[in-house]
Amino acid sequence: MIGTTTAAARTPRAPQPKPATDPATGAAAGDTTAQEHALALAKAAFDYETELRAEAEREREALEALMLAQLKNEDDIMKKWIAMIE
């Protein structure tokens, strides 16, 4: 009997239990303290990264200002040297 299919009896599946932990925080379901702790850790990490970026930006701006001051000084020296030759 080629091409015939037999329908197997399907049994209904039992309802699946909900996970005991929150997948985002790993905290037990309904455990708000652990969730708050996880959020506090995420906030602290974000704040730390923001502080690092701000400090790097301040350092870049200071170095840029120093470079511009040095270029201005070199330009003034060059102008005085040219004036001395003329």
Secondary structure as a PSIPRED ss2 file (coil, helix, strand):
# PSIPRED VFORMAT (PSIPRED V4.0)

   1 M C   1.000  0.000  0.000
   2 I C   1.000  0.000  0.000
   3 G C   1.000  0.000  0.000
   4 T C   1.000  0.000  0.000
   5 T C   1.000  0.000  0.000
   6 T C   1.000  0.000  0.000
   7 A C   1.000  0.000  0.000
   8 A C   1.000  0.000  0.000
   9 A C   1.000  0.000  0.000
  10 R C   1.000  0.000  0.000
  11 T C   1.000  0.000  0.000
  12 P C   1.000  0.000  0.000
  13 R C   1.000  0.000  0.000
  14 A C   1.000  0.000  0.000
  15 P C   1.000  0.000  0.000
  16 Q C   1.000  0.000  0.000
  17 P C   1.000  0.000  0.000
  18 K C   1.000  0.000  0.000
  19 P C   1.000  0.000  0.000
  20 A C   1.000  0.000  0.000
  21 T E   0.000  0.000  1.000
  22 D C   1.000  0.000  0.000
  23 P C   1.000  0.000  0.000
  24 A C   1.000  0.000  0.000
  25 T C   1.000  0.000  0.000
  26 G C   1.000  0.000  0.000
  27 A C   1.000  0.000  0.000
  28 A E   0.000  0.000  1.000
  29 A C   1.000  0.000  0.000
  30 G C   1.000  0.000  0.000
  31 D C   1.000  0.000  0.000
  32 T H   0.000  1.000  0.000
  33 T H   0.000  1.000  0.000
  34 A H   0.000  1.000  0.000
  35 Q H   0.000  1.000  0.000
  36 E H   0.000  1.000  0.000
  37 H H   0.000  1.000  0.000
  38 A H   0.000  1.000  0.000
  39 L H   0.000  1.000  0.000
  40 A H   0.000  1.000  0.000
  41 L H   0.000  1.000  0.000
  42 A H   0.000  1.000  0.000
  43 K H   0.000  1.000  0.000
  44 A H   0.000  1.000  0.000
  45 A H   0.000  1.000  0.000
  46 F H   0.000  1.000  0.000
  47 D H   0.000  1.000  0.000
  48 Y H   0.000  1.000  0.000
  49 E H   0.000  1.000  0.000
  50 T H   0.000  1.000  0.000
  51 E H   0.000  1.000  0.000
  52 L H   0.000  1.000  0.000
  53 R H   0.000  1.000  0.000
  54 A H   0.000  1.000  0.000
  55 E H   0.000  1.000  0.000
  56 A H   0.000  1.000  0.000
  57 E H   0.000  1.000  0.000
  58 R H   0.000  1.000  0.000
  59 E H   0.000  1.000  0.000
  60 R H   0.000  1.000  0.000
  61 E H   0.000  1.000  0.000
  62 A H   0.000  1.000  0.000
  63 L H   0.000  1.000  0.000
  64 E H   0.000  1.000  0.000
  65 A H   0.000  1.000  0.000
  66 L H   0.000  1.000  0.000
  67 M H   0.000  1.000  0.000
  68 L H   0.000  1.000  0.000
  69 A H   0.000  1.000  0.000
  70 Q H   0.000  1.000  0.000
  71 L H   0.000  1.000  0.000
  72 K H   0.000  1.000  0.000
  73 N H   0.000  1.000  0.000
  74 E H   0.000  1.000  0.000
  75 D H   0.000  1.000  0.000
  76 D H   0.000  1.000  0.000
  77 I H   0.000  1.000  0.000
  78 M H   0.000  1.000  0.000
  79 K H   0.000  1.000  0.000
  80 K H   0.000  1.000  0.000
  81 W H   0.000  1.000  0.000
  82 I H   0.000  1.000  0.000
  83 A H   0.000  1.000  0.000
  84 M H   0.000  1.000  0.000
  85 I H   0.000  1.000  0.000
  86 E C   1.000  0.000  0.000
